């Protein structure tokens, strides 16, 4: 190559970006070839993974579905294997409300108050036919039963049955864990 005089270097200077560094696409980079390339997960993904593996349900049963909820927490089914076995006695310590049983109109304000006391992010599981839509207590002009937990709190997972088996609750909790890992449907 020949010499470049000052006049040529001034003309070429705007074409050269001296501050640019090579861009490496982490998806196409071979990590084993270049030790400087490190793939990091987003902080939200790590937090969601931690939240999904440590769900703390509220000790809160309303009717017969609560017996199945208690059975799911007992030694035969053992919710501790899924990180959700620590039933909390206070709403301020829980992040999952499992509504298990018939919701009366007198109980609705209490449920809403407990929901408001829970720290966010928080989730709700409606367990059983009575909780989901009133069940056998749903008839014209009835005045005592709330026809659906979603009229009180935003429900994330519905578990049908009368009463649903403990396996169904475990499947619902596993479905909630996948939702939490994906970071979808956080209730306010």
HELIX and SHEET records of a PDB file:
HELIX    1   1 UNK A    6  UNK A   13  1                                   8    
HELIX    2   2 UNK A   43  UNK A   52  1                                  10    
HELIX    3   3 UNK A   65  UNK A   73  1                                   9    
HELIX    4   4 UNK A   79  UNK A   82  5                                   4    
HELIX    5   5 UNK A   91  UNK A   93  5                                   3    
HELIX    6   6 UNK A  105  UNK A  117  1                                  13    
HELIX    7   7 UNK A  129  UNK A  133  1                                   5    
HELIX    8   8 UNK A  135  UNK A  137  5                                   3    
HELIX    9   9 UNK A  149  UNK A  151  5                                   3    
HELIX   10  10 UNK A  166  UNK A  182  1                                  17    
SHEET    1   A 3 UNK A  96  UNK A 100  0                                        
SHEET    2   A 3 UNK A 123  UNK A 127  1                                        
SHEET    3   A 3 UNK A 157  UNK A 159  1                                        
END                                                                             
